[in-house]
Amino acid sequence: MNKINPTKKTDDIDINNEREIRLNKLSEIKGAGINPYPAKTDRTHSVSEALEVKEGGEVSIAGRLMMKRDMGKLTFCHIQDASGRMQIAFKKDDLGDENYKLFTKKIDIGDVINASGERFITHKGEESVLVKKWDLLAKALLPLPDKFHGLQNEELRYRKRYLDLLLNPELRELFYKKAKFWDTARSFMKAKGFFEVETPYLEVTTGGAEANPFKTHHNDFDLDVFLRISVGELWQKRLIAGGFEKTFEIGRVFRNEGSSPEHLQEFTNLEFYWAYKNYNDGMELAKEMYIRIAKEVFGTTKFKTRDYEYDLADDWKKISYIEEVKRQTGVDILTATEDEMKKALEKLKVKYEGENRERLTDTLWKYCRKNIAGPAFLMDHPKIVSPLSKEKSDNPLLTERFQIIIAGSEVGNGFSELNDPIDQRERFEKQKELIDKGDEEAMMADWEFVEMLEHGMPPTCGFGFGERLFAFMANKPLRECQLFPLMKPEAED
């Protein structure tokens, strides 16, 4: 018989010993002619529905046993399903000697059962079901973690996420809120007349962001392809050129980069594109959407994220990228040399990767943003860090771009989209030069996209944000807000 790794324990329970005991019980249950894993149940009510049934009413509920207390001829248990938990009671006189003995001796905490009976209230006032009939639905061969401590080790919590969710109703609630977060965003966009689309996850060239992509191979075409790093930005702009005027997509994004409380390699984003509008229109729509999400999902506009406190109902300050960096670091990033930028970063004791002007500019800004609680709009980004954004008419070194700043981080990014094909070609060529020099985050050139622009794309505002916003509102690390974050495989013995 296969053994579980004996060094792996759940809250100091010897897994192998417990598993052997339960396997023996499973064998005896089968020997009694009972199918321990049936497909059909007799459930008529969820736990929450059963709690609403009056005393004397008949109910049949199903769920996992979370507590079991034998008292001779009477056994009390707690049964839990997705809707809640309630007490069920088993009487020897009602079930008969053999059936009662089978339940008390062979059924364990963690087993999934169906319990049918009559609603009653105990003398202590606890809503309960007096069980007249029960059925085993799934025999658990491994025990649950200690109910008082749950899973304490973070790696174990993520690796055995199903147990973490089972034992932690607050964690389950977090994911109900996350679903409502995206439902609210989707409803908001549709109410504003935006058309929901689906664009490719596999791309020949990645676009819409500066990030290192995941690479794979398409066997049928014998072609290397990349997992997308944006929610179809260059595809949605093609749709704008194709006659759609208001599109959006909610989908997964993949970036082969480092992890942090704010960064993961796989996450969900929303992006919208709005023809005949510019970045000022996008700012107003994004602000309205954020406030709507905050109120409908969290019931407030006031939040605390780490050490930052902010209120989305406050005025959203507009901050100049150039002036803010100059104010905090003394560097004018439009006129400073690369050497001057490096010296400033070294003086600030900021580690920088890459020595080209684009990376140094971005690193200086990232140092500054941590001092901004927000909510705020970051404006007037340098053209060098905005390869897809329309330049400002009064200053061609700057762009019509905005980012939403909350809790010292960026939680939204929008542009007046660049639709000049000649300008876009020149910027792609500069990005290609960066890639040729070893910059893994520079944007790939998409010459077919440039060809599309040559056919003409209307003035357009584009904007995107991701689940980092949800994590900030929930005041949780981004990893905690994913049901199954990626884990390295456990080392084999």
C-alpha positions as CSV (number, residue, x, y, z in Angstrom):
1,M,0.0,0.0,0.0
2,N,1.3,3.5,-0.9
3,K,2.4,5.5,2.1
4,I,2.0,9.3,2.6
5,N,5.4,10.9,3.3
6,P,5.8,10.2,7.1
7,T,7.5,13.6,7.6
8,K,4.4,15.3,6.4
9,K,2.0,15.9,9.4
10,T,-1.1,18.0,9.8
11,D,-0.9,19.8,13.1
12,D,1.1,17.0,14.7
13,I,-1.4,14.2,13.7
14,D,0.5,11.2,12.4
15,I,-1.0,11.1,8.9
16,N,0.1,7.5,8.1
17,N,-1.4,6.1,11.2
18,E,-4.6,8.0,10.9
19,R,-4.9,7.0,7.2
20,E,-4.4,3.3,8.0
21,I,-7.2,3.5,10.6
22,R,-9.5,5.1,8.2
23,L,-8.7,2.7,5.4
24,N,-9.7,-0.1,7.8
25,K,-13.0,1.7,8.5
26,L,-13.5,2.1,4.7
27,S,-13.0,-1.6,4.2
28,E,-15.5,-2.4,7.0
29,I,-18.0,0.0,5.5
30,K,-17.7,-1.7,2.1
31,G,-18.0,-5.0,3.8
32,A,-21.4,-3.9,5.2
33,G,-22.6,-3.4,1.7
34,I,-22.4,0.4,1.7
35,N,-21.0,2.4,-1.2
36,P,-18.8,5.0,0.4
37,Y,-18.7,7.2,-2.7
38,P,-22.2,7.3,-4.2
39,A,-23.1,9.6,-7.0
40,K,-26.6,10.5,-5.8
41,T,-27.8,12.3,-2.7
42,D,-31.2,13.0,-1.1
43,R,-30.4,16.6,-0.2
44,T,-33.5,18.9,-0.3
45,H,-32.1,21.9,1.5
46,S,-28.9,23.7,1.9
47,V,-27.9,24.4,5.5
48,S,-29.0,28.0,5.3
49,E,-32.3,26.9,3.9
50,A,-32.7,24.3,6.6
51,L,-32.1,26.9,9.3
52,E,-35.2,28.7,8.0
53,V,-37.5,25.7,8.3
54,K,-39.7,25.7,11.3
55,E,-39.5,23.2,14.1
56,G,-41.0,19.9,13.1
57,G,-40.3,20.4,9.4
58,E,-38.6,17.7,7.4
59,V,-35.2,18.5,5.8
60,S,-32.4,16.6,4.1
61,I,-29.0,18.3,4.2
62,A,-25.6,17.3,3.0
63,G,-22.1,18.4,3.9
64,R,-18.9,17.7,5.7
65,L,-18.7,16.7,9.4
66,M,-16.8,19.4,11.2
67,M,-17.4,18.3,14.8
68,K,-18.5,14.9,16.4
69,R,-19.3,14.4,20.0
70,D,-20.5,10.9,21.2
71,M,-22.5,10.8,24.4
72,G,-23.5,7.2,24.7
73,K,-27.0,6.9,23.2
74,L,-26.8,10.4,21.7
75,T,-24.3,11.9,19.3
76,F,-24.1,15.6,18.3
77,C,-22.3,16.7,15.1
78,H,-21.8,19.9,13.1
79,I,-22.4,19.6,9.4
80,Q,-21.0,22.3,7.0
81,D,-21.8,23.1,3.4
82,A,-21.1,26.2,1.3
83,S,-24.0,28.1,2.9
84,G,-23.2,27.6,6.5
85,R,-23.0,25.2,9.5
86,M,-25.6,23.7,11.8
87,Q,-26.0,21.0,14.4
88,I,-27.3,17.5,13.7
89,A,-28.2,15.0,16.4
90,F,-28.3,11.2,16.2
91,K,-30.3,9.1,18.7
92,K,-29.6,5.4,19.1
93,D,-33.3,4.7,19.8
94,D,-34.3,6.3,16.4
95,L,-31.6,4.8,14.3
96,G,-31.3,1.3,15.8
97,D,-28.3,-0.4,17.4
98,E,-26.4,-1.4,14.2
99,N,-27.0,1.8,12.2
100,Y,-26.1,4.0,15.2
101,K,-23.0,1.9,15.9
102,L,-21.9,2.2,12.3
103,F,-22.1,5.9,12.4
104,T,-20.4,6.4,15.8
105,K,-17.6,3.9,15.1
106,K,-16.9,4.3,11.4
107,I,-17.8,7.9,10.5
108,D,-15.1,10.5,11.2
109,I,-14.7,14.2,11.2
110,G,-14.1,15.2,7.6
111,D,-16.4,12.6,6.1
112,V,-19.2,14.0,3.8
113,I,-22.7,12.7,4.7
114,N,-26.3,13.2,3.9
115,A,-28.6,13.7,7.0
116,S,-32.4,13.6,6.8
117,G,-34.7,14.3,9.7
118,E,-36.8,16.7,11.6
119,R,-36.0,20.3,12.6
120,F,-35.8,21.0,16.3
121,I,-34.3,23.4,18.8
122,T,-32.2,22.2,21.7
123,H,-32.9,23.3,25.3
124,K,-29.9,25.6,24.8
125,G,-31.6,27.2,21.9
126,E,-29.4,25.8,19.1
127,E,-31.1,25.2,15.7
128,S,-30.7,21.5,14.9
129,V,-31.8,18.5,12.9
130,L,-32.8,15.2,14.6
131,V,-31.5,12.7,12.1
132,K,-33.8,9.8,11.1
133,K,-31.7,8.6,8.2
134,W,-28.1,9.2,7.1
135,D,-25.9,8.2,4.2
136,L,-22.2,8.3,3.6
137,L,-21.3,10.4,0.6
138,A,-17.5,10.4,0.8
139,K,-15.2,8.8,3.3
140,A,-12.2,11.0,4.1
141,L,-9.0,9.0,4.4
142,L,-6.9,11.9,5.7
143,P,-7.9,14.0,8.8
144,L,-8.6,17.7,8.8
145,P,-6.1,20.0,10.5
146,D,-6.7,20.9,14.1
147,K,-9.9,23.0,14.2
148,F,-8.5,25.5,16.7
149,H,-5.3,26.2,14.7
150,G,-6.1,25.3,11.1
151,L,-3.1,25.5,8.7
152,Q,-0.5,27.9,10.1
153,N,2.4,27.4,7.6
154,E,1.9,29.7,4.6
155,E,3.3,27.3,2.0
156,L,1.1,24.5,3.4
157,R,-1.9,26.8,3.2
158,Y,-1.3,27.6,-0.5
159,R,-0.4,24.0,-1.3
160,K,-3.5,22.6,0.4
161,R,-5.7,25.5,-0.4
162,Y,-8.8,23.3,-0.3
163,L,-8.2,22.7,3.5
164,D,-7.5,26.4,4.0
165,L,-10.8,27.3,2.4
166,L,-12.7,24.6,4.2
167,L,-11.6,25.7,7.6
168,N,-11.5,29.5,7.0
169,P,-14.9,31.0,6.2
170,E,-13.3,34.5,6.1
171,L,-11.1,33.3,3.2
172,R,-14.1,31.9,1.4
173,E,-15.8,35.2,1.8
174,L,-12.8,37.0,0.3
175,F,-13.3,35.1,-2.9
176,Y,-17.0,35.7,-3.0
177,K,-16.0,39.4,-2.8
178,K,-13.5,39.0,-5.5
179,A,-16.1,37.5,-7.8
180,K,-18.4,40.4,-7.0
181,F,-15.5,42.8,-7.7
182,W,-15.3,41.6,-11.3
183,D,-19.1,41.2,-11.7
184,T,-19.5,44.9,-10.6
185,A,-16.8,46.0,-13.1
186,R,-18.4,44.0,-15.9
187,S,-21.9,45.3,-15.1
188,F,-20.5,48.9,-14.9
189,M,-18.8,48.6,-18.4
190,K,-21.9,47.1,-20.0
191,A,-24.2,49.7,-18.5
192,K,-21.9,52.3,-20.1
193,G,-22.5,50.7,-23.5
194,F,-19.2,48.8,-23.8
195,F,-19.1,45.5,-25.8
196,E,-17.3,42.6,-24.1
197,V,-14.8,40.8,-26.3
198,E,-12.3,37.9,-26.2
199,T,-8.9,38.4,-27.8
200,P,-6.0,35.9,-28.2
201,Y,-4.0,34.6,-25.3
202,L,-1.3,33.2,-27.6
203,E,0.6,35.9,-29.6
204,V,3.4,35.9,-32.2
205,T,4.5,39.3,-30.7
206,T,3.4,40.5,-27.3
207,G,2.1,44.1,-27.0
208,G,0.4,46.5,-24.7
209,A,3.0,46.5,-21.9
210,E,6.6,46.4,-21.1
211,A,7.2,43.0,-19.5
212,N,9.1,39.7,-20.0
213,P,6.7,37.2,-21.6
214,F,6.4,33.4,-21.2
215,K,7.4,31.6,-24.4
216,T,6.1,28.3,-25.7
217,H,5.9,26.5,-29.1
218,H,2.9,25.9,-31.3
219,N,3.5,22.4,-32.7
220,D,1.0,22.5,-35.6
221,F,2.4,25.8,-37.0
222,D,6.0,25.0,-35.8
223,L,6.0,28.5,-34.4
224,D,7.3,30.1,-31.2
225,V,4.5,32.0,-29.5
226,F,4.1,34.0,-26.3
227,L,1.4,34.2,-23.6
228,R,-0.1,37.7,-23.6
229,I,1.2,40.4,-21.3
230,S,-1.9,42.6,-21.6
231,V,-5.6,42.0,-22.1
232,G,-5.5,42.3,-25.8
233,E,-4.5,45.9,-26.1
234,L,-3.3,45.8,-29.7
235,W,-6.2,43.5,-30.6
236,Q,-8.8,45.7,-29.1
237,K,-7.4,48.7,-31.0
238,R,-7.8,46.6,-34.2
239,L,-11.4,46.3,-33.2
240,I,-11.7,50.0,-32.8
241,A,-10.3,50.4,-36.4
242,G,-12.8,47.7,-37.4
243,G,-15.8,49.8,-36.5
244,F,-16.4,48.9,-32.8
245,E,-16.4,52.1,-30.7
246,K,-16.5,50.8,-27.1
247,T,-14.9,47.4,-26.2
248,F,-13.6,45.8,-23.0
249,E,-12.2,42.5,-21.9
250,I,-11.6,40.8,-18.5
251,G,-9.0,38.0,-18.7
252,R,-5.8,36.5,-17.6
253,V,-2.3,38.1,-18.2
254,F,1.1,36.4,-17.9
255,R,4.4,38.0,-17.1
256,N,7.6,36.0,-16.6
257,E,8.9,38.2,-13.8
258,G,9.5,38.3,-10.1
259,S,6.9,37.9,-7.3
260,S,6.1,40.3,-4.5
261,P,3.0,41.2,-2.4
262,E,1.9,43.3,-5.5
263,H,3.2,41.1,-8.4
264,L,2.5,37.6,-9.7
265,Q,3.2,35.9,-12.9
266,E,-0.4,35.2,-13.7
267,F,-3.3,37.5,-12.8
268,T,-6.6,39.0,-14.1
269,N,-6.9,42.4,-15.7
270,L,-9.7,44.5,-17.3
271,E,-9.0,46.8,-20.3
272,F,-11.4,49.0,-22.2
273,Y,-11.0,51.0,-25.4
274,W,-13.3,54.0,-26.2
275,A,-13.3,55.6,-29.6
276,Y,-13.5,59.4,-30.0
277,K,-12.5,60.0,-26.4
278,N,-9.2,61.0,-24.8
279,Y,-7.4,60.4,-21.5
280,N,-9.4,63.1,-19.7
281,D,-12.6,61.1,-20.5
282,G,-10.9,57.9,-19.4
283,M,-9.9,59.4,-16.0
284,E,-13.5,60.4,-15.2
285,L,-14.9,57.0,-16.2
286,A,-12.2,55.1,-14.3
287,K,-12.8,57.2,-11.1
288,E,-16.5,56.5,-11.3
289,M,-15.9,52.8,-11.8
290,Y,-13.5,52.5,-8.8
291,I,-16.0,54.3,-6.5
292,R,-18.8,52.1,-7.7
293,I,-16.8,48.9,-7.1
294,A,-15.7,50.2,-3.6
295,K,-19.3,50.9,-2.5
296,E,-20.9,47.7,-4.0
297,V,-18.3,45.2,-3.0
298,F,-16.9,46.7,0.3
299,G,-19.7,49.1,1.3
300,T,-17.2,51.9,1.8
301,T,-14.9,54.3,0.0
302,K,-12.4,54.4,2.9
303,F,-9.6,51.9,3.0
304,K,-6.4,51.0,4.7
305,T,-3.7,49.2,2.7
306,R,-0.6,48.3,4.6
307,D,0.4,51.7,6.2
308,Y,-1.6,53.8,3.8
309,E,-5.1,55.2,4.5
310,Y,-7.1,56.8,1.7
311,D,-10.7,57.6,0.7
312,L,-11.8,57.2,-2.9
313,A,-14.5,59.8,-2.3
314,D,-11.9,62.5,-1.8
315,D,-10.6,64.7,-4.6
316,W,-8.2,62.8,-6.8
317,K,-5.1,65.0,-7.0
318,K,-3.4,65.3,-10.4
319,I,0.4,64.8,-10.1
320,S,3.0,65.7,-12.7
321,Y,5.4,62.8,-13.3
322,I,8.3,65.2,-14.1
323,E,7.6,67.6,-11.2
324,E,7.1,64.8,-8.6
325,V,10.4,63.1,-9.5
326,K,12.1,66.5,-9.4
327,R,10.5,67.4,-6.0
328,Q,11.5,64.1,-4.3
329,T,14.9,63.4,-5.9
330,G,16.1,66.7,-7.3
331,V,16.4,65.1,-10.8
332,D,14.9,66.6,-13.9
333,I,14.5,63.4,-15.9
334,L,14.0,65.3,-19.2
335,T,17.4,67.0,-19.0
336,A,19.5,64.8,-16.7
337,T,22.1,62.5,-18.2
338,E,22.1,58.8,-17.5
339,D,25.2,59.2,-15.3
340,E,23.3,61.9,-13.2
341,M,20.4,59.5,-12.9
342,K,22.6,56.7,-11.7
343,K,24.3,58.9,-9.1
344,A,21.0,60.1,-7.8
345,L,19.8,56.5,-7.5
346,E,23.0,55.5,-5.7
347,K,22.7,58.4,-3.4
348,L,19.1,57.3,-2.6
349,K,20.4,53.7,-2.1
350,V,18.0,52.5,-4.8
351,K,19.0,49.4,-6.7
352,Y,18.5,49.7,-10.5
353,E,18.5,47.1,-13.2
354,G,19.4,48.2,-16.7
355,E,21.4,51.4,-17.5
356,N,19.4,52.8,-20.4
357,R,17.5,56.0,-20.0
358,E,14.0,54.4,-20.0
359,R,14.8,52.0,-17.1
360,L,16.6,54.7,-15.0
361,T,13.6,57.0,-15.5
362,D,11.2,54.3,-14.4
363,T,13.3,53.4,-11.4
364,L,13.4,57.0,-10.2
365,W,9.6,57.2,-10.4
366,K,9.1,53.9,-8.6
367,Y,11.1,55.4,-5.7
368,C,8.8,58.4,-5.6
369,R,5.5,56.7,-5.9
370,K,5.8,54.9,-2.5
371,N,5.4,58.2,-0.8
372,I,1.9,58.9,-2.3
373,A,-1.2,57.5,-0.5
374,G,-3.6,58.7,-3.1
375,P,-6.1,58.5,-4.7
376,A,-4.2,60.5,-7.4
377,F,-3.8,60.7,-11.1
378,L,-0.2,60.6,-12.3
379,M,0.0,62.7,-15.4
380,D,2.4,63.8,-18.2
381,H,4.6,60.7,-18.5
382,P,7.8,61.1,-20.5
383,K,7.4,59.7,-24.0
384,I,10.3,57.4,-23.5
385,V,8.3,55.3,-21.0
386,S,5.0,55.4,-22.9
387,P,5.5,53.8,-26.3
388,L,1.8,53.5,-27.1
389,S,0.6,56.9,-25.8
390,K,-0.2,60.0,-27.9
391,E,2.3,62.8,-27.3
392,K,1.1,66.1,-25.8
393,S,0.5,68.8,-28.4
394,D,2.2,71.4,-26.2
395,N,5.2,69.3,-25.3
396,P,6.3,66.4,-27.6
397,L,8.5,64.9,-24.8
398,L,5.5,64.1,-22.7
399,T,2.4,62.0,-23.4
400,E,-1.4,62.0,-22.7
401,R,-1.1,59.2,-20.2
402,F,-2.5,58.7,-16.7
403,Q,-2.0,56.2,-13.9
404,I,-4.1,55.8,-10.8
405,I,-2.0,55.9,-7.7
406,I,-3.2,54.3,-4.5
407,A,-1.2,53.2,-1.4
408,G,2.1,54.0,-3.1
409,S,1.5,51.9,-6.1
410,E,-0.1,52.0,-9.6
411,V,-3.5,50.4,-9.8
412,G,-4.6,51.6,-13.2
413,N,-3.1,52.8,-16.5
414,G,-4.6,54.8,-19.3
415,F,-3.8,56.7,-22.5
416,S,-4.9,58.8,-25.3
417,E,-3.9,56.0,-27.6
418,L,-1.3,56.7,-30.2
419,N,-2.9,56.5,-33.7
420,D,-0.2,58.1,-35.8
421,P,1.4,55.2,-37.7
422,I,4.6,57.0,-38.5
423,D,5.2,58.0,-34.8
424,Q,4.2,54.4,-33.7
425,R,6.7,52.9,-36.2
426,E,9.5,55.1,-34.8
427,R,8.7,54.2,-31.2
428,F,8.7,50.5,-32.0
429,E,12.1,50.9,-33.7
430,K,13.4,52.4,-30.5
431,Q,12.0,49.6,-28.5
432,K,13.6,47.1,-30.9
433,E,16.9,48.8,-30.3
434,L,16.5,48.3,-26.5
435,I,15.6,44.6,-27.0
436,D,18.7,44.2,-29.2
437,K,20.8,45.6,-26.4
438,G,19.4,43.1,-23.9
439,D,16.4,44.9,-22.3
440,E,14.0,42.0,-21.7
441,E,11.1,44.3,-20.7
442,A,11.1,46.5,-23.8
443,M,8.1,46.2,-26.0
444,M,8.2,44.0,-29.1
445,A,7.5,45.7,-32.4
446,D,4.2,44.7,-34.0
447,W,4.5,45.8,-37.7
448,E,1.0,44.4,-38.6
449,F,-0.4,46.7,-35.9
450,V,1.4,49.6,-37.6
451,E,-0.2,48.6,-40.9
452,M,-3.6,48.7,-39.2
453,L,-2.9,52.2,-38.0
454,E,-2.0,53.2,-41.6
455,H,-5.6,52.3,-42.5
456,G,-6.7,54.7,-39.9
457,M,-7.8,54.3,-36.2
458,P,-10.1,56.9,-34.6
459,P,-8.9,58.9,-31.6
460,T,-9.2,56.5,-28.7
461,C,-8.9,56.3,-24.9
462,G,-7.6,53.0,-23.5
463,F,-7.5,52.0,-19.8
464,G,-6.7,48.9,-17.8
465,F,-6.5,47.7,-14.2
466,G,-6.0,44.4,-12.5
467,E,-6.7,42.4,-9.4
468,R,-4.1,44.3,-7.5
469,L,-6.8,46.9,-6.9
470,F,-9.0,44.2,-5.3
471,A,-6.0,43.1,-3.1
472,F,-5.4,46.7,-2.0
473,M,-9.1,47.2,-1.1
474,A,-9.1,43.9,0.8
475,N,-5.7,44.8,2.4
476,K,-4.3,41.4,1.4
477,P,-1.1,40.4,-0.5
478,L,-2.0,39.6,-4.1
479,R,-1.0,36.0,-3.6
480,E,-3.6,35.6,-0.9
481,C,-6.2,36.8,-3.3
482,Q,-5.7,34.0,-5.8
483,L,-7.4,30.7,-5.2
484,F,-4.5,28.6,-6.3
485,P,-1.2,30.5,-6.6
486,L,1.5,28.8,-8.4
487,M,3.7,26.6,-6.2
488,K,6.9,24.7,-6.8
489,P,6.4,21.0,-6.8
490,E,7.3,19.3,-3.5
491,A,10.7,17.7,-3.5
492,E,10.5,13.9,-3.8
493,D,12.0,11.7,-1.1
